[in-house]
Amino acid sequence: MSHALPALTLLEARILGVLVEKEKTTPDAYPLTLNSLASGCNQKSSREPVMSVGESEIQAALEELRSRVLVLETYGASGRVLRYAQNFGKCYSLPQASVALLAVLMLRGAQTVSELRANCERLYRFDDASSVEAYLDELAARGSGALVVRLPKQPGSREHRWVHLLCGEPSLPAEPARLRDADPGVNAALADRVARLEQELAELRTELHAALDRLAGKTL
């Protein structure tokens, strides 16, 4: 299977991301029922963008994913309730580390290397940032089609962000005219201030997501 096949919809990507996530974080409840999958798709924490989709929409997306063998149906041990499992890694011939990175990108949107390493902690533990970059570079250079791309560094940002390509090419934000046309000295000072604020925000978001994930794990 290659990236040349039809791109996923945003909902299809969300479903695959949820299945990969819950397989690791709540193994006792995996494979997931339709109701559990809906809860995961509409989860308010650790999701970007936040969605509000009904079971009928999810069911239609599951049928499409099943036709592409990205999702498998099973009745599990009980044999009473239909459940769903992901077949993402096998279809794309990916190692677990790459599956984890793509799942987090599908669930949380574009992220820096440091954010990805922190957010993947419960799915796959990377030794350091360089190992995250190595897997991302490998995904970006796949002969069958790139699955991620490094975005241009935004004004004031210290790190590049990465985004997945499973739903097609990402739309890049335009550079604000006020930054483009401002005096270079003003730009430099503003860029430094924005960089510090972005770094602080990224750290706070990572801490918040980790706390919310731990709380969600205890309540499931």
C-alpha positions in Angstrom: 0.0 0.0 0.0 1.4 3.4 -0.9 0.5 7.0 -0.4 -0.6 7.1 -4.1 -3.9 5.5 -3.0 -6.8 7.8 -2.2 -6.1 10.2 0.6 -7.9 9.7 3.9 -10.6 12.1 5.1 -10.1 13.9 8.3 -12.5 11.6 10.1 -10.9 8.5 8.7 -7.5 9.7 9.9 -9.0 10.5 13.3 -10.5 6.9 13.5 -7.1 5.3 12.7 -5.3 7.6 15.2 -7.8 6.7 18.0 -7.5 2.9 17.3 -3.7 3.1 17.4 -3.8 5.2 20.6 -6.3 3.1 22.5 -4.6 -0.2 21.5 -1.7 1.0 23.6 -3.4 3.1 26.3 -6.5 0.9 27.0 -5.6 -2.6 25.8 -8.3 -4.2 28.0 -11.0 -2.3 26.0 -9.4 -3.0 22.6 -10.6 -3.7 19.9 -13.1 -0.9 20.3 -16.8 -0.9 20.0 -18.5 1.8 17.9 -19.5 3.6 21.0 -16.0 3.6 22.4 -14.6 4.7 19.1 -17.1 7.6 18.9 -16.0 8.7 22.4 -12.3 8.6 21.3 -13.0 10.6 18.1 -15.0 13.3 20.0 -12.6 13.4 22.9 -11.9 17.0 24.0 -8.4 16.5 25.3 -5.3 15.6 23.2 -7.2 16.3 19.9 -6.7 18.9 17.2 -9.1 19.8 15.8 -11.8 18.8 18.3 -14.6 17.0 16.5 -18.3 16.3 17.1 -19.3 13.4 14.9 -22.2 11.0 15.2 -22.0 7.2 15.1 -23.6 7.1 11.6 -20.7 9.2 10.2 -18.2 7.0 11.9 -19.8 3.9 10.7 -19.7 5.2 7.1 -16.0 6.0 7.5 -15.3 2.6 9.0 -16.8 0.9 5.9 -14.4 2.8 3.7 -11.5 2.0 5.9 -12.5 -1.7 6.0 -12.7 -1.8 2.2 -9.1 -0.7 2.2 -8.1 -3.2 4.9 -7.0 -0.4 7.2 -9.6 -1.5 9.7 -10.6 -5.0 10.7 -13.9 -6.2 12.2 -14.1 -8.7 15.0 -16.5 -9.9 17.7 -13.8 -10.4 20.2 -13.9 -12.9 23.0 -17.6 -12.3 23.9 -18.8 -12.9 20.3 -21.7 -10.5 20.9 -20.6 -6.9 20.1 -18.9 -5.9 16.9 -15.5 -4.3 17.5 -12.9 -2.6 15.4 -9.1 -3.0 15.2 -6.6 -1.0 13.1 -4.3 -2.6 10.5 -2.5 0.6 9.7 1.1 -0.4 10.3 0.8 -3.6 8.3 -0.9 -1.9 5.4 1.8 0.8 5.1 4.6 -1.6 6.1 5.7 0.7 9.0 7.6 0.0 12.2 5.8 0.7 15.5 7.8 3.9 16.1 6.5 5.4 12.8 2.9 4.2 13.5 3.1 6.1 16.8 4.4 9.3 15.2 1.7 9.2 12.5 -1.1 8.4 15.0 -0.1 11.4 17.2 0.1 13.7 14.1 -3.4 12.4 13.1 -4.8 13.1 16.5 -3.1 16.4 17.4 -2.1 18.1 14.2 1.2 19.7 13.3 3.9 19.4 16.0 7.6 20.0 16.7 10.0 17.1 17.3 10.0 17.8 21.0 6.2 17.8 21.2 6.0 14.6 19.2 8.5 12.9 21.5 6.5 13.9 24.6 3.1 13.1 23.1 4.2 9.7 21.8 5.4 8.6 25.3 2.5 6.3 26.0 2.6 4.8 22.4 6.3 4.5 21.9 9.2 5.7 23.9 11.9 7.5 21.9 15.4 7.7 23.4 16.0 11.2 22.3 14.9 13.9 19.8 17.4 12.7 17.2 15.7 9.3 17.0 12.3 11.1 16.4 13.9 13.1 13.6 15.4 10.0 12.1 12.0 8.3 11.8 10.4 11.5 10.5 13.1 11.8 7.9 12.5 8.2 6.9 8.8 8.8 6.5 9.4 11.9 4.5 11.7 10.1 2.1 9.7 6.9 1.4 10.1 5.7 -2.1 6.4 4.8 -2.3 5.4 8.3 -1.3 6.1 10.7 1.6 3.8 10.3 4.6 5.0 13.4 6.5 6.5 16.7 5.6 8.5 19.3 7.6 6.7 22.7 7.4 8.5 25.9 6.8 9.6 27.5 10.1 7.0 30.2 11.1 8.2 33.7 12.1 9.4 33.6 15.7 9.5 29.8 15.9 12.6 28.0 17.1 11.6 24.6 15.7 10.1 23.3 12.5 6.8 21.6 12.8 5.9 18.3 11.1 2.6 17.3 9.6 1.3 14.0 8.1 0.3 13.7 4.4 -2.3 11.0 4.8 -5.1 13.4 4.1 -3.2 15.1 1.2 -1.0 18.2 1.1 -1.4 20.5 4.1 -2.5 24.1 3.7 0.3 26.4 4.8 -0.5 29.6 6.8 0.3 32.8 5.0 3.0 35.0 6.6 1.3 38.0 8.2 1.9 41.2 6.2 2.8 43.2 9.3 5.7 40.9 10.0 6.8 40.7 6.3 6.8 44.5 5.9 8.0 45.6 9.3 11.5 47.1 10.0 14.1 44.2 10.4 15.1 45.4 13.9 11.5 45.3 15.0 11.0 41.9 13.4 14.0 40.5 15.2 12.9 41.6 18.6 9.3 40.5 18.0 10.5 37.1 16.7 12.6 36.5 19.8 9.7 37.4 22.0 7.3 35.2 20.1 9.8 32.3 20.1 10.0 32.5 23.9 6.3 32.6 24.3 5.8 29.7 21.8 8.3 27.6 23.7 6.6 28.3 27.0 3.2 27.5 25.5 4.5 24.2 24.0 5.8 23.1 27.3 2.6 24.0 29.1 0.5 22.2 26.5 2.7 19.1 26.7 2.3 19.1 30.5 -1.4 19.6 30.3 -1.9 16.9 27.7 0.2 14.4 29.8 -1.9 15.2 32.9 -5.2 14.8 30.9 -4.0 11.5 29.4 -3.1 10.2 32.8 -6.5 11.2 34.1 -8.2 9.6 31.2 -6.3 6.4 31.7 -7.5 6.2 35.3 -11.1 6.8 34.4 -11.3 4.3 31.5 
